[in-house]
Amino acid sequence: MAHTYDEHDEEAAEALKLKAENAHRTFVADVKWMMSSPRGRRIVWWFLEKAGVNRTSFNNSGSVMAFNEGQRNVGLMLQAQVIEHCMEDFVTMLEEQKQK
């Protein structure tokens, strides 16, 4: 069966695209806001530490290792967003942690 053109499909697709773009802009603004203050950077650092971003996820138990790697993966996603959208604040966070 041939697909017929439906202008509503195109409008719906455009509306979804705009919604996704707006959500992304909001997310980026939120990341920048979080990293703009010492308090936010401390929270992000805490999550990165708990996620195990800077340590190995290896464990003799495969299930424990899989769990550790899952946590680490979430931390790496957070770190990647911070680095992509506010590298200067990421460096500031590292310097703040070094002073402790």
Long-range contacts (C-beta under 8 A, 24 or more apart in sequence): 27-81, 28-85, 31-81, 31-82, 31-85, 31-86, 32-85, 32-86, 32-89, 35-82, 35-86, 35-89, 35-90, 35-93, 36-86, 36-89, 38-96, 41-89, 41-92, 41-93, 41-96, 42-96, 44-78, 44-82, 44-93, 45-93, 45-96, 45-97, 47-75, 47-78, 48-75, 48-78, 48-79, 50-75, 51-75, 51-76, 51-78, 53-79
